[in-house]
């Protein structure tokens, strides 16, 4: 039996988007979600991807696009359930759940657009699990540091 969670993969300026989406899903739904670049994922963590395991691939048009497109065959081979955030129709067609982006957004601005489908996914997952998205368990708005 495998745990409940997901993997988020992105590169370039959207590497930070992957971490934000993973964090948002984790804090709202309690699922274990981790973010990786394609290279880091292929270096070993891909071994945990089993049939049906959700993988969110963030792949807007731009210089980092091809590295995300190149990792999809390995994920498909392992039976991952692909959620694809992209403005590239060919990539969206390969997804179990296509999350289309507005086309023509420059890559340097794409994190602002690409994070929204991830945040909506996080909210919907939490609601499906019967959780209160306005009061996530363990979330504190103020964190004291010394």
N, C-alpha and C positions, 0 to 999 in steps of 0.2 A: 504494500500500500504506500502511496506517495502522499506527501503533504499537499495542502492547498496553497496555491500561490501562482506566481507568474514570473516571466522574465521580460525585461524591456531592453531593446537593443537600438542604439543610435550612435552617430559619430559626428565629428566636426562641431559646429555651433549647437547642434541638437543633442550632444552628449549630455549637457546639463538638463535638457528636456527629459531625457530618459530617467535621470535621477529624480526630477520633480514628479514625473508620472508615477514612478515606483513608490516614492514617499507618500504621495497623495492616496494611492490605492491602499498602501499598508496602514496609514493612519486612520482612514475612514472605514476600511473593511476588516482590518486585522489579518489580512492575507500576507504571507511572506512573499515579497516581490523584490527582485534585485535587478539593477541596471548594469549593462555591460556595453563596451564597444564590440564590434564584430571580432576583432583580433583577440580581445580578452575572453570573449565567449568561446571561441574556437580553441583557445589554449587549454581548456579543461572543463569549465562549467557546462558546456554543451552536453556532457555525459549525463547530467540530471534531467535533460529534456526527454520525456517519454511521450507516447501517443496521447494526444489530447491536452498536453501541457500548453497553456496559453503563452504566446510570445507576442508582445507588442513591438512592431518594427516601425520606427519613425524614420521616414525616407522621403523628405521633400526634395524637389529638384535642386541640384547644386553639386559642388565638388565632392561632397561626402555620399551622395546618392548611390554611386556604383558599389561602394563597399557594403552597403546594406543589401542592395539587390543581389550581390554575390554570396551573401551568407544564407539567403532564403532556401536554396536547394538543400543545404545541409539540415536546415530546420524542417523542411518538408519531408525529407528522407526519414527523419526521426518521428514523424507524425505529429509535429507541433500544430496547435490550433492558432493560426496566424490572424492577428489583428493588425492591419496595416494602415498607418497614418501617412498619406502621401497625396501628391497631386499628379502622379504618373498613372494613367489608366491601366497600363499593362501590369503594374505591380498590384494595383487595387483588385484586378481580376483574379489574382492568385490568392487573395485573402479569404478566410472564412468570414471575417468581419471587416469589410472595407470602411475606413474612416477618412473620407476624402477631404483634402485641403483645397482652399481657394487657389486656383492656378495663378502663376505669375508673381507670387510673393518672392522677393529676393531672399536667397538663403540666409543672409545675415539677419533678416527680420522673421524668418520662419519659426523660430522658437515661440514667438508670441502667438502664432496661429496654431502650431503643432501641439502646444500644451493643452489647449482647450478640449480636444477630443479625449485626451488622457484624463483630464479633470472630470469630464462628464462620465467617462467610464468608471472612474473611482466612485462617483456619487451613485451611479446606478447599481454597481456591485454592492455597495453598503446597503442601499435600500432593498435589494433582493435578499440580502442576509438579515433583513429586519432591524438594521441598526439606525440610530439617529445621527444623520449627517451633521446636524447642528450641535451635537454634543458627543463627539467621538470619544470612546473610552481611552483614558490615559493622555489625551491631548491637553497640553497646558499652553496658554497663550503667552505666558511670561516664563522665561527660563532665566534663573539667576546664575551668573557666572562670577567667579572671583579671580 
